[in-house]
């Protein structure tokens, strides 16, 4: 069995992998947004929090019923899993 891990590939590239016989084992969706210089320098304020909450709600509406989970816990679990994999080598 050959496993391929793809990060940031376009949907077209993922389709090509599938055409080559790869099967999707796990697929996660992430979002990217370019941050303007003026956004990086501003302190967190109510407007920024409101925009963040609106973005979160938009993501939840786009993926109804999909539990996004606790990101800190997910990262912790993934690190533990990776550590176990490395120890087995």
FIKOLZA-1660 file (N, C-alpha, C; in steps of 0.1 Angstrom, whole numbers, plus 5000, padded with zeros to 4 digits):
% residues 89
   i   px   py   pz ch aa at
   1 5008 4988 5000  A  X  N
   1 5000 5000 5000  A  X CA
   1 5009 5012 5000  A  X  C
   2 5006 5022 4992  A  X  N
   2 5013 5035 4991  A  X CA
   2 5003 5046 4996  A  X  C
   3 5008 5054 5005  A  X  N
   3 4999 5064 5010  A  X CA
   3 5005 5078 5006  A  X  C
   4 4997 5087 5002  A  X  N
   4 5001 5100 4997  A  X CA
   4 4994 5110 5006  A  X  C
   5 5002 5119 5011  A  X  N
   5 4997 5130 5019  A  X CA
   5 4998 5143 5011  A  X  C
   6 4987 5149 5009  A  X  N
   6 4987 5161 5001  A  X CA
   6 4983 5173 5009  A  X  C
   7 4991 5184 5008  A  X  N
   7 4988 5196 5016  A  X CA
   7 4986 5208 5006  A  X  C
   8 4974 5214 5006  A  X  N
   8 4972 5226 4998  A  X CA
   8 4970 5223 4983  A  X  C
   9 4968 5211 4979  A  X  N
   9 4966 5208 4965  A  X CA
   9 4952 5213 4960  A  X  C
  10 4952 5216 4948  A  X  N
  10 4939 5221 4942  A  X CA
  10 4930 5209 4940  A  X  C
  11 4917 5212 4939  A  X  N
  11 4908 5201 4936  A  X CA
  11 4911 5193 4924  A  X  C
  12 4917 5200 4914  A  X  N
  12 4921 5194 4901  A  X CA
  12 4932 5183 4904  A  X  C
  13 4942 5187 4912  A  X  N
  13 4953 5178 4915  A  X CA
  13 4948 5166 4923  A  X  C
  14 4939 5169 4932  A  X  N
  14 4933 5157 4940  A  X CA
  14 4926 5148 4931  A  X  C
  15 4919 5153 4921  A  X  N
  15 4912 5145 4911  A  X CA
  15 4922 5136 4903  A  X  C
  16 4933 5142 4900  A  X  N
  16 4944 5134 4893  A  X CA
  16 4949 5123 4901  A  X  C
  17 4951 5125 4914  A  X  N
  17 4956 5115 4923  A  X CA
  17 4945 5103 4923  A  X  C
  18 4933 5107 4924  A  X  N
  18 4922 5097 4924  A  X CA
  18 4922 5089 4911  A  X  C
  19 4925 5096 4899  A  X  N
  19 4925 5089 4886  A  X CA
  19 4937 5079 4886  A  X  C
  20 4948 5082 4894  A  X  N
  20 4959 5073 4894  A  X CA
  20 4957 5061 4903  A  X  C
  21 4946 5061 4910  A  X  N
  21 4943 5050 4919  A  X CA
  21 4943 5052 4933  A  X  C
  22 4947 5064 4937  A  X  N
  22 4947 5068 4952  A  X CA
  22 4933 5069 4957  A  X  C
  23 4931 5064 4969  A  X  N
  23 4918 5066 4975  A  X CA
  23 4919 5076 4987  A  X  C
  24 4908 5083 4989  A  X  N
  24 4908 5093 5000  A  X CA
  24 4906 5086 5013  A  X  C
  25 4915 5087 5022  A  X  N
  25 4914 5081 5035  A  X CA
  25 4908 5091 5045  A  X  C
  26 4914 5103 5044  A  X  N
  26 4909 5114 5053  A  X CA
  26 4910 5127 5045  A  X  C
  27 4900 5135 5045  A  X  N
  27 4901 5148 5038  A  X CA
  27 4896 5159 5048  A  X  C
  28 4904 5169 5049  A  X  N
  28 4901 5180 5058  A  X CA
  28 4900 5193 5049  A  X  C
  29 4891 5202 5053  A  X  N
  29 4890 5214 5045  A  X CA
  29 4895 5225 5054  A  X  C
  30 4904 5233 5048  A  X  N
  30 4909 5245 5055  A  X CA
  30 4907 5257 5046  A  X  C
  31 4908 5269 5052  A  X  N
  31 4905 5281 5045  A  X CA
  31 4917 5290 5045  A  X  C
  32 4919 5298 5035  A  X  N
  32 4930 5307 5034  A  X CA
  32 4924 5321 5030  A  X  C
  33 4930 5331 5037  A  X  N
  33 4926 5344 5034  A  X CA
  33 4938 5353 5035  A  X  C
  34 4941 5361 5025  A  X  N
  34 4952 5370 5026  A  X CA
  34 4949 5381 5035  A  X  C
  35 4959 5384 5044  A  X  N
  35 4957 5395 5054  A  X CA
  35 4965 5407 5049  A  X  C
  36 4958 5418 5049  A  X  N
  36 4964 5431 5044  A  X CA
  36 4973 5436 5055  A  X  C
  37 4983 5444 5052  A  X  N
  37 4992 5450 5061  A  X CA
  37 4985 5457 5073  A  X  C
  38 4975 5465 5069  A  X  N
  38 4968 5473 5079  A  X CA
  38 4960 5464 5089  A  X  C
  39 4956 5452 5085  A  X  N
  39 4949 5443 5094  A  X CA
  39 4959 5437 5104  A  X  C
  40 4971 5435 5099  A  X  N
  40 4981 5428 5108  A  X CA
  40 4985 5438 5119  A  X  C
  41 4985 5451 5117  A  X  N
  41 4990 5460 5127  A  X CA
  41 4979 5465 5137  A  X  C
  42 4967 5462 5135  A  X  N
  42 4956 5467 5143  A  X CA
  42 4954 5457 5155  A  X  C
  43 4952 5464 5167  A  X  N
  43 4949 5455 5179  A  X CA
  43 4935 5449 5178  A  X  C
  44 4933 5439 5185  A  X  N
  44 4920 5432 5185  A  X CA
  44 4910 5441 5191  A  X  C
  45 4899 5443 5183  A  X  N
  45 4888 5452 5189  A  X CA
  45 4875 5445 5186  A  X  C
  46 4864 5452 5190  A  X  N
  46 4851 5446 5189  A  X CA
  46 4848 5443 5174  A  X  C
  47 4851 5452 5165  A  X  N
  47 4849 5450 5151  A  X CA
  47 4856 5437 5146  A  X  C
  48 4868 5435 5150  A  X  N
  48 4876 5424 5145  A  X CA
  48 4870 5411 5151  A  X  C
  49 4865 5411 5163  A  X  N
  49 4859 5400 5169  A  X CA
  49 4846 5396 5162  A  X  C
  50 4838 5407 5159  A  X  N
  50 4826 5405 5151  A  X CA
  50 4828 5399 5138  A  X  C
  51 4839 5403 5131  A  X  N
  51 4842 5397 5117  A  X CA
  51 4846 5383 5119  A  X  C
  52 4854 5380 5130  A  X  N
  52 4858 5366 5132  A  X CA
  52 4846 5357 5135  A  X  C
  53 4836 5362 5143  A  X  N
  53 4824 5354 5145  A  X CA
  53 4816 5352 5133  A  X  C
  54 4815 5363 5124  A  X  N
  54 4808 5361 5112  A  X CA
  54 4814 5351 5103  A  X  C
  55 4828 5351 5102  A  X  N
  55 4835 5341 5094  A  X CA
  55 4832 5327 5099  A  X  C
  56 4833 5326 5112  A  X  N
  56 4830 5313 5118  A  X CA
  56 4816 5308 5115  A  X  C
  57 4806 5317 5116  A  X  N
  57 4792 5313 5113  A  X CA
  57 4791 5309 5098  A  X  C
  58 4798 5316 5089  A  X  N
  58 4797 5313 5075  A  X CA
  58 4803 5299 5072  A  X  C
  59 4814 5296 5079  A  X  N
  59 4820 5283 5077  A  X CA
  59 4810 5272 5082  A  X  C
  60 4804 5274 5094  A  X  N
  60 4795 5265 5099  A  X CA
  60 4783 5263 5090  A  X  C
  61 4778 5274 5084  A  X  N
  61 4766 5273 5075  A  X CA
  61 4770 5265 5062  A  X  C
  62 4783 5267 5058  A  X  N
  62 4788 5260 5046  A  X CA
  62 4789 5245 5048  A  X  C
  63 4791 5241 5060  A  X  N
  63 4793 5227 5064  A  X CA
  63 4784 5223 5075  A  X  C
  64 4771 5223 5072  A  X  N
  64 4761 5219 5083  A  X CA
  64 4763 5205 5088  A  X  C
  65 4762 5204 5102  A  X  N
  65 4763 5191 5108  A  X CA
  65 4777 5186 5110  A  X  C
  66 4787 5193 5105  A  X  N
  66 4801 5189 5106  A  X CA
  66 4807 5195 5118  A  X  C
  67 4810 5187 5128  A  X  N
  67 4816 5192 5141  A  X CA
  67 4831 5196 5138  A  X  C
  68 4834 5209 5141  A  X  N
  68 4847 5213 5138  A  X CA
  68 4857 5210 5150  A  X  C
  69 4851 5207 5161  A  X  N
  69 4859 5202 5173  A  X CA
  69 4868 5213 5179  A  X  C
  70 4875 5209 5189  A  X  N
  70 4884 5218 5196  A  X CA
  70 4898 5218 5190  A  X  C
  71 4902 5228 5183  A  X  N
  71 4915 5228 5176  A  X CA
  71 4927 5225 5185  A  X  C
  72 4927 5229 5197  A  X  N
  72 4938 5226 5206  A  X CA
  72 4939 5211 5209  A  X  C
  73 4927 5205 5211  A  X  N
  73 4926 5191 5214  A  X CA
  73 4930 5183 5202  A  X  C
  74 4925 5187 5190  A  X  N
  74 4928 5180 5178  A  X CA
  74 4944 5181 5175  A  X  C
  75 4950 5192 5177  A  X  N
  75 4964 5193 5175  A  X CA
  75 4972 5184 5185  A  X  C
  76 4967 5184 5197  A  X  N
  76 4974 5176 5207  A  X CA
  76 4973 5161 5203  A  X  C
  77 4961 5157 5199  A  X  N
  77 4959 5143 5195  A  X CA
  77 4968 5139 5183  A  X  C
  78 4969 5149 5173  A  X  N
  78 4977 5146 5161  A  X CA
  78 4992 5145 5165  A  X  C
  79 4996 5154 5174  A  X  N
  79 5010 5153 5178  A  X CA
  79 5013 5140 5185  A  X  C
  80 5004 5135 5194  A  X  N
  80 5006 5123 5200  A  X CA
  80 5007 5111 5190  A  X  C
  81 4998 5112 5180  A  X  N
  81 4997 5101 5170  A  X CA
  81 5010 5101 5162  A  X  C
  82 5015 5113 5159  A  X  N
  82 5028 5114 5151  A  X CA
  82 5040 5109 5160  A  X  C
  83 5040 5112 5172  A  X  N
  83 5050 5107 5181  A  X CA
  83 5050 5092 5182  A  X  C
  84 5038 5086 5183  A  X  N
  84 5038 5071 5183  A  X CA
  84 5043 5066 5170  A  X  C
  85 5039 5072 5159  A  X  N
  85 5044 5067 5146  A  X CA
  85 5059 5067 5145  A  X  C
  86 5065 5078 5150  A  X  N
  86 5079 5080 5149  A  X CA
  86 5086 5070 5158  A  X  C
  87 5080 5067 5170  A  X  N
  87 5086 5058 5179  A  X CA
  87 5086 5043 5174  A  X  C
  88 5076 5040 5165  A  X  N
  88 5075 5027 5159  A  X CA
  88 5085 5024 5149  A  X  C
  89 5091 5034 5143  A  X  N
  89 5101 5033 5133  A  X CA
  89 5114 5028 5138  A  X  C
% end
